[in-house]
Amino acid sequence: MIPALRGLGAHRYLLIFGFVMVFLSGHGQTFLISLYGGELRATFDLSNAEFGGLYSFATLMSGLLVIFLGRGVDRLRLDRFTAAVILGAALGGLLLALTPAAWVLVPAFLLLRLCGQGLMTHVAQTTVGRRVQHRRGTAMSLVTLGFPVAEAILPMSVVALIAALGWRGSWFLLALLLVAVALPLVLMLLRIETRVAMRKAESAPMTSETPPGPASVGRDWTRSEVLLDGRFYRILPALLGPPILITALFFHQVPIAEAKGWSLTLVSAAFTAYATTHVLSLLLSGPVVDRLGARRLLAFYLLPLLLGIGVMGFVPGALAAPLYLGLAGLSIGTAGTLMGALWPELYGLRHLGGIRAMAHGAMVLGTAAGPVLIGLLLDAGLTVQSLAWLMIAYLVAAILLVRPVAFASPPARSAPR
């Protein structure tokens, strides 16, 4: 990994900006908002189904809005768009803290999901994907490390804040920190990055060693052209498979654990394997993308998840839990790198924000619908083994569908070498 960092020093402030934005997206992620589920249900007298319905509706709406609002990163000044996103997330937190009735949870969740989980990640990966052309894959993996770091730090911090300040007070403080600390920090990083880039451009000769775009792209595609490109639809099932399937499995981890005879203590401990392989795959997938190209990796990165779901469905005993989660972590980490590195490789940079927004919106919609569908299947009496067969069939179909794109000639590289 260390040799792969060479050449990225000039973008260190941009990479820190991207990492911070991905980390801050935790404010709108399910792993954080779910910690407030018990307090919110008790405060507003909501059943599990009612609370889940409000949250799912807000998530679906955010997925649709990301598709349209994501183009702003192509059209507006980056500092202004970034500021609007952070302020939107802070407003969502403030609205949640002040919520007088259950219906107000919907706009609060919508702002947190749209600006936090959606647009913060979108701004980070689109900006880094556009500006870093040499070793783009490694840069994307470093930025995406913000996800597991947020998963490790934010839940413990939020639990402590709820204990000290109450659930409303904790959201007041989180909103204040976004405005008073996070916003000035990311704007400062952008200003420094802009100054560094300007000095580099003034001192550099007209002919640079790094071409202006990915070697595999002869032009910049528009969103309309991408929607007419068959490769886009071949790629989506493979690219979105890990986040959709893993979100659904985690959401229903309790009934799955009961069916497998796993205690919740065992499952909680097994998540260490998931976190470890998640980080490991992020660190390794970036250099692999730089060497082979993001398209090539599409053909192989679903295999660990395929094996993991097979373990979940058919391997008995306690050892199956960490093995299944560890294999799932390998695919989800690689998916994070691919989500940022693949689109500039295929479709260029000019309309990257709008193109990536379509894929990100589809992912949000899928992760919102997946838990509902799996829940209906489990309620209908589907066994864990049958559920595993369905997921395996999906992954095999996705692998076969994406193979013509992955092995197209010539191979696409994410960055010139």
C-alpha positions as CSV (number, residue, x, y, z in Angstrom):
1,M,0.0,0.0,0.0
2,I,2.8,2.4,0.9
3,P,4.4,2.4,-2.6
4,A,0.9,3.1,-4.0
5,L,0.8,6.3,-2.1
6,R,3.6,7.8,-4.2
7,G,2.3,10.6,-6.3
8,L,-0.7,11.4,-4.1
9,G,1.2,13.8,-1.8
10,A,0.3,16.7,-4.0
11,H,-3.4,16.0,-3.3
12,R,-3.1,15.5,0.4
13,Y,-5.5,18.3,1.3
14,L,-8.0,17.1,-1.2
15,L,-7.8,13.5,0.2
16,I,-8.3,14.8,3.7
17,F,-11.3,16.8,2.5
18,G,-12.8,13.7,0.9
19,F,-12.1,11.6,4.0
20,V,-13.7,14.1,6.3
21,M,-16.8,14.4,4.1
22,V,-17.2,10.6,4.0
23,F,-16.7,10.4,7.7
24,L,-19.3,13.2,8.3
25,S,-21.8,11.2,6.1
26,G,-22.2,9.1,9.2
27,H,-24.7,11.7,10.5
28,G,-27.2,10.3,8.0
29,Q,-26.2,6.6,8.0
30,T,-28.5,4.0,9.4
31,F,-25.9,2.7,11.9
32,L,-26.2,6.1,13.7
33,I,-29.8,7.0,13.3
34,S,-30.9,3.5,14.4
35,L,-29.4,4.3,17.8
36,Y,-32.2,6.7,18.4
37,G,-34.9,4.2,17.4
38,G,-36.0,3.3,20.9
39,E,-36.1,6.9,22.1
40,L,-38.1,8.1,19.1
41,R,-40.5,5.2,19.2
42,A,-41.1,5.8,22.9
43,T,-41.4,9.6,22.6
44,F,-43.9,9.5,19.7
45,D,-45.6,6.2,20.6
46,L,-44.6,4.5,17.3
47,S,-44.6,0.8,16.6
48,N,-41.6,-0.8,14.9
49,A,-43.5,-0.9,11.6
50,E,-44.5,2.8,11.8
51,F,-41.0,3.9,12.7
52,G,-39.5,1.8,9.9
53,G,-42.1,3.1,7.4
54,L,-41.3,6.7,8.1
55,Y,-37.6,6.0,7.8
56,S,-38.0,4.0,4.6
57,F,-40.2,6.7,3.0
58,A,-37.6,9.4,3.8
59,T,-34.8,7.2,2.4
60,L,-36.7,6.5,-0.8
61,M,-37.3,10.2,-1.3
62,S,-33.6,11.0,-0.6
63,G,-32.6,8.4,-3.3
64,L,-34.8,10.1,-5.9
65,L,-33.6,13.6,-5.0
66,V,-29.9,12.6,-5.1
67,I,-30.3,11.7,-8.8
68,F,-31.4,15.3,-9.6
69,L,-29.5,17.3,-7.0
70,G,-26.2,15.4,-7.5
71,R,-25.6,17.3,-10.7
72,G,-25.0,20.4,-8.6
73,V,-21.4,19.2,-8.0
74,D,-20.9,19.6,-11.8
75,R,-22.6,23.0,-12.1
76,L,-22.0,25.0,-8.9
77,R,-18.8,26.1,-7.2
78,L,-17.6,23.3,-5.0
79,D,-17.3,25.3,-1.8
80,R,-20.8,26.6,-2.1
81,F,-22.3,23.2,-2.9
82,T,-20.4,21.6,-0.1
83,A,-21.5,24.3,2.4
84,A,-25.1,23.8,1.3
85,V,-24.8,20.1,1.9
86,I,-23.3,20.4,5.4
87,L,-25.9,23.1,6.4
88,G,-28.7,20.8,5.1
89,A,-27.5,18.0,7.3
90,A,-27.2,20.3,10.3
91,L,-30.7,21.5,9.6
92,G,-31.9,17.9,9.6
93,G,-30.3,17.3,13.0
94,L,-31.7,20.5,14.4
95,L,-35.2,19.6,13.1
96,L,-34.9,16.2,14.7
97,A,-33.9,17.8,18.0
98,L,-37.0,20.1,17.9
99,T,-39.4,17.5,16.5
100,P,-42.9,18.2,18.1
101,A,-44.7,15.4,16.4
102,A,-44.1,12.1,14.6
103,W,-44.7,13.5,11.1
104,V,-41.8,15.9,11.5
105,L,-39.5,12.9,11.6
106,V,-40.0,12.6,7.8
107,P,-38.4,15.9,6.7
108,A,-35.8,15.5,9.5
109,F,-34.8,12.0,8.2
110,L,-35.0,13.2,4.6
111,L,-32.4,16.0,5.2
112,L,-30.1,13.7,7.2
113,R,-30.3,10.9,4.6
114,L,-30.1,13.3,1.6
115,C,-27.4,15.6,2.7
116,G,-25.6,13.2,5.1
117,Q,-25.7,9.7,3.7
118,G,-26.2,10.8,0.1
119,L,-24.6,14.1,-0.9
120,M,-21.7,14.2,1.5
121,T,-20.4,10.9,0.1
122,H,-21.3,12.0,-3.5
123,V,-19.3,15.3,-3.2
124,A,-16.3,13.5,-1.7
125,Q,-16.0,10.7,-4.3
126,T,-17.0,12.8,-7.3
127,T,-14.4,15.5,-6.4
128,V,-11.6,13.1,-5.8
129,G,-12.5,11.0,-8.9
130,R,-12.4,14.2,-11.0
131,R,-9.3,15.8,-9.7
132,V,-7.0,12.8,-9.0
133,Q,-6.1,11.1,-12.2
134,H,-2.8,9.4,-11.3
135,R,-3.5,6.5,-8.8
136,R,-7.2,7.3,-8.7
137,G,-8.1,3.9,-7.2
138,T,-5.7,4.3,-4.3
139,A,-7.0,7.8,-3.7
140,M,-10.6,6.6,-3.7
141,S,-9.8,3.8,-1.2
142,L,-8.2,6.3,1.2
143,V,-11.2,8.6,1.0
144,T,-13.6,5.8,1.5
145,L,-11.9,4.7,4.7
146,G,-14.0,7.4,6.3
147,F,-16.9,4.9,6.4
148,P,-15.3,2.3,8.7
149,V,-13.7,5.0,10.8
150,A,-17.2,6.6,11.3
151,E,-18.6,3.2,12.1
152,A,-16.0,2.8,14.8
153,I,-16.2,6.2,16.4
154,L,-19.6,7.7,16.0
155,P,-21.8,5.1,17.6
156,M,-19.9,5.1,20.9
157,S,-19.8,8.9,20.9
158,V,-23.5,9.2,20.2
159,V,-24.4,6.7,23.0
160,A,-22.3,8.8,25.4
161,L,-24.0,12.0,24.2
162,I,-27.4,10.5,24.7
163,A,-26.6,9.5,28.2
164,A,-25.2,12.9,29.0
165,L,-27.5,15.3,27.2
166,G,-30.6,13.2,26.2
167,W,-31.5,12.3,22.6
168,R,-32.7,15.9,21.8
169,G,-29.6,17.5,23.3
170,S,-27.3,15.2,21.5
171,W,-28.8,16.2,18.1
172,F,-28.4,19.9,19.1
173,L,-24.7,19.3,19.7
174,L,-24.2,17.2,16.5
175,A,-25.8,20.0,14.4
176,L,-23.7,22.6,16.2
177,L,-20.5,20.7,15.5
178,L,-21.4,20.4,11.8
179,V,-21.8,24.1,11.5
180,A,-19.1,25.4,13.9
181,V,-16.4,22.8,13.3
182,A,-17.0,20.6,10.2
183,L,-18.0,23.4,7.8
184,P,-15.0,25.7,8.5
185,L,-12.7,22.7,8.3
186,V,-13.7,21.4,4.9
187,L,-13.9,24.9,3.4
188,M,-10.4,25.6,4.7
189,L,-9.1,22.3,3.1
190,L,-10.7,23.3,-0.2
191,R,-9.1,26.7,-0.1
192,I,-5.7,25.2,0.6
193,E,-6.1,22.6,-2.1
194,T,-7.1,25.3,-4.6
195,R,-4.0,27.4,-3.8
196,V,-1.8,24.4,-4.1
197,A,-3.3,23.4,-7.5
198,M,-2.9,27.0,-8.8
199,R,0.7,27.2,-7.8
200,K,1.3,23.8,-9.4
201,A,-0.4,24.9,-12.6
202,E,1.6,28.1,-12.8
203,S,4.9,26.3,-12.3
204,A,4.2,23.3,-14.5
205,P,5.1,23.3,-18.2
206,M,2.4,23.1,-20.8
207,T,3.1,19.4,-21.4
208,S,2.4,17.4,-18.3
209,E,3.3,13.8,-17.6
210,T,-0.2,13.2,-16.5
211,P,-2.8,13.4,-19.2
212,P,-6.0,15.4,-18.6
213,G,-8.2,12.4,-18.3
214,P,-8.4,8.6,-18.1
215,A,-6.6,6.9,-20.9
216,S,-9.6,4.8,-21.7
217,V,-12.0,7.6,-22.3
218,G,-11.9,9.6,-25.5
219,R,-14.7,12.0,-24.6
220,D,-16.9,13.0,-21.7
221,W,-20.3,11.3,-21.8
222,T,-23.5,13.1,-20.9
223,R,-26.1,11.6,-18.6
224,S,-28.5,11.1,-21.6
225,E,-25.8,9.1,-23.4
226,V,-25.0,7.0,-20.4
227,L,-28.7,6.1,-20.1
228,L,-28.6,4.8,-23.6
229,D,-25.4,2.8,-23.0
230,G,-26.0,-0.9,-22.4
231,R,-22.8,-1.2,-20.2
232,F,-24.4,1.0,-17.6
233,Y,-27.2,-1.5,-17.0
234,R,-24.9,-4.5,-17.1
235,I,-22.7,-2.9,-14.4
236,L,-25.4,-1.7,-11.9
237,P,-26.5,-5.2,-10.6
238,A,-22.9,-6.1,-9.9
239,L,-21.9,-2.7,-8.4
240,L,-25.0,-2.3,-6.2
241,G,-25.3,-6.0,-5.1
242,P,-23.1,-5.7,-2.0
243,P,-24.6,-2.6,-0.4
244,I,-28.2,-3.8,-1.1
245,L,-27.7,-7.4,0.1
246,I,-25.6,-6.6,3.1
247,T,-27.9,-3.8,4.2
248,A,-30.8,-6.2,4.0
249,L,-29.0,-8.9,5.9
250,F,-27.8,-6.6,8.6
251,F,-31.3,-5.1,9.0
252,H,-32.7,-8.6,9.6
253,Q,-29.6,-10.0,11.5
254,V,-31.7,-11.0,14.6
255,P,-34.1,-13.5,12.8
256,I,-31.2,-14.8,10.8
257,A,-29.1,-15.3,13.9
258,E,-32.0,-17.1,15.6
259,A,-32.5,-19.4,12.7
260,K,-28.8,-20.2,12.7
261,G,-28.6,-20.7,16.4
262,W,-26.2,-17.8,16.8
263,S,-26.4,-15.7,20.0
264,L,-26.4,-11.9,19.6
265,T,-23.1,-11.8,21.6
266,L,-21.6,-14.1,18.9
267,V,-22.9,-11.9,16.1
268,S,-21.7,-8.7,17.8
269,A,-18.2,-10.2,18.2
270,A,-18.2,-11.5,14.6
271,F,-18.6,-7.9,13.4
272,T,-15.0,-7.5,14.2
273,A,-14.2,-9.7,11.3
274,Y,-16.4,-7.6,9.1
275,A,-14.7,-4.4,10.1
276,T,-11.3,-5.8,9.7
277,T,-11.8,-7.1,6.2
278,H,-13.8,-4.0,5.2
279,V,-10.7,-1.9,6.0
280,L,-8.3,-4.4,4.5
281,S,-10.2,-4.6,1.2
282,L,-10.3,-0.8,1.0
283,L,-6.6,-0.6,1.4
284,L,-5.9,-3.3,-1.2
285,S,-8.5,-2.6,-3.8
286,G,-7.2,0.9,-4.6
287,P,-3.8,-0.3,-5.9
288,V,-5.4,-3.2,-7.7
289,V,-7.7,-0.8,-9.5
290,D,-4.7,1.4,-10.4
291,R,-2.9,-1.6,-11.9
292,L,-5.8,-3.6,-13.6
293,G,-8.5,-1.0,-14.0
294,A,-11.9,-0.8,-12.2
295,R,-13.7,-2.7,-15.0
296,R,-11.4,-5.8,-14.5
297,L,-12.1,-5.9,-10.8
298,L,-15.9,-6.0,-11.4
299,A,-15.6,-9.6,-12.7
300,F,-14.1,-10.9,-9.4
301,Y,-15.0,-8.7,-6.4
302,L,-18.5,-10.4,-5.8
303,L,-16.9,-13.8,-5.3
304,P,-16.2,-13.3,-1.5
305,L,-19.8,-12.2,-0.9
306,L,-21.0,-15.2,-2.9
307,L,-19.0,-17.5,-0.7
308,G,-20.0,-15.6,2.5
309,I,-23.7,-15.9,1.7
310,G,-23.1,-19.6,1.1
311,V,-21.5,-19.9,4.5
312,M,-24.4,-18.1,6.1
313,G,-27.0,-20.3,4.5
314,F,-25.4,-23.8,4.7
315,V,-22.5,-23.9,7.1
316,P,-23.5,-24.8,10.7
317,G,-21.8,-23.8,13.9
318,A,-20.5,-20.7,15.6
319,L,-17.5,-20.4,13.2
320,A,-19.8,-19.6,10.3
321,A,-20.7,-16.2,11.7
322,P,-17.3,-14.5,11.6
323,L,-16.5,-16.3,8.3
324,Y,-19.6,-15.1,6.6
325,L,-19.2,-11.5,7.9
326,G,-15.5,-11.5,7.0
327,L,-16.1,-12.5,3.5
328,A,-18.9,-9.9,3.2
329,G,-16.5,-7.2,4.3
330,L,-14.1,-8.0,1.5
331,S,-16.8,-7.3,-1.1
332,I,-18.3,-4.2,0.6
333,G,-14.9,-2.5,0.9
334,T,-14.1,-3.1,-2.7
335,A,-17.5,-1.8,-3.7
336,G,-16.7,1.5,-2.1
337,T,-13.6,1.9,-4.1
338,L,-15.3,0.9,-7.4
339,M,-18.2,3.3,-6.8
340,G,-15.8,6.2,-7.1
341,A,-13.2,4.9,-9.6
342,L,-15.4,3.2,-12.2
343,W,-17.4,6.0,-13.6
344,P,-14.6,8.4,-14.6
345,E,-12.8,5.4,-16.1
346,L,-15.8,4.7,-18.4
347,Y,-17.5,8.0,-19.0
348,G,-15.0,10.8,-18.4
349,L,-15.0,13.8,-16.0
350,R,-17.1,16.6,-17.2
351,H,-20.5,15.2,-16.2
352,L,-19.2,12.9,-13.5
353,G,-21.3,14.3,-10.8
354,G,-24.6,13.7,-12.7
355,I,-23.6,10.2,-13.8
356,R,-22.5,9.2,-10.4
357,A,-25.6,10.6,-8.9
358,M,-27.7,8.2,-10.9
359,A,-25.8,5.2,-9.6
360,H,-25.8,6.5,-6.1
361,G,-29.5,7.2,-6.2
362,A,-30.1,3.7,-7.5
363,M,-28.1,2.4,-4.6
364,V,-30.1,4.4,-2.0
365,L,-33.4,3.1,-3.5
366,G,-32.1,-0.4,-3.5
367,T,-30.9,-0.3,0.1
368,A,-34.3,1.2,1.1
369,A,-36.3,-1.5,-0.7
370,G,-34.0,-4.5,0.2
371,P,-34.9,-4.8,3.9
372,V,-38.6,-4.5,3.1
373,L,-38.5,-7.3,0.5
374,I,-36.4,-9.6,2.7
375,G,-38.7,-8.9,5.6
376,L,-41.7,-9.9,3.6
377,L,-40.0,-13.1,2.5
378,L,-39.0,-14.0,6.0
379,D,-42.5,-13.2,7.3
380,A,-43.9,-15.5,4.5
381,G,-41.9,-18.4,6.0
382,L,-38.8,-18.4,3.7
383,T,-36.0,-20.2,5.4
384,V,-32.4,-18.8,5.7
385,Q,-31.3,-21.5,3.3
386,S,-33.9,-20.5,0.7
387,L,-33.0,-16.9,1.2
388,A,-29.3,-17.7,0.6
389,W,-30.2,-19.5,-2.7
390,L,-32.0,-16.4,-3.9
391,M,-29.1,-14.2,-3.1
392,I,-26.6,-16.6,-4.7
393,A,-28.7,-16.7,-7.8
394,Y,-28.7,-12.8,-7.9
395,L,-24.9,-12.6,-7.5
396,V,-24.3,-15.3,-10.2
397,A,-26.5,-13.5,-12.6
398,A,-24.8,-10.2,-11.8
399,I,-21.3,-11.8,-12.4
400,L,-22.4,-13.2,-15.8
401,L,-24.1,-10.0,-16.8
402,V,-21.0,-7.8,-16.1
403,R,-18.4,-10.1,-17.7
404,P,-18.6,-8.7,-21.2
405,V,-17.9,-5.2,-19.7
406,A,-15.2,-6.4,-17.4
407,F,-13.3,-8.3,-20.1
408,A,-13.8,-5.8,-23.0
409,S,-10.7,-5.0,-24.9
410,P,-8.7,-2.9,-24.5
411,P,-8.7,-3.0,-20.7
412,A,-9.7,0.3,-19.0
413,R,-7.3,1.8,-16.4
414,S,-8.5,4.1,-13.8
415,A,-5.5,6.3,-14.2
416,P,-2.5,6.6,-16.6
417,R,0.6,5.1,-15.3
